[in-house]
Amino acid sequence: MHLSHMQSTHHEAERKMKLKEWMDNEELSQAKMADMVGCDQATISRILAGNGCADEWKRRIYEITGGLVTPNDLLGLPWAS
């Protein structure tokens, strides 16, 4: 593995966050996030509960958050410490 790749990965790990954290930082309700994503509030609630979501919503959330919340962050798996 090249050092530049390792540095890039390290910086990405520092930036990533869960959707709830991003929504809190942006002061967004579930309903507002749902409007932005193009789904209903119940879908956002399920995503926040860790129940995963369709690829379409993963892509939209990634785009909306500027890549700070990645599709892997939406899988409902705990982060490694």
QUINORLIN-V243011 format. One record per helix or strand. SS is the DSSP state (a for helix, b for strand). FROM is the first residue (numbers start at 1). LEN is the number of residues. Records with the same first field share a line. If there is no record, write none. Layout:
SS->FROM-LEN / FROM-LEN
This chain:
a->3-13 / 19-8 / 30-8 / 41-8 / 55-10 / 71-4
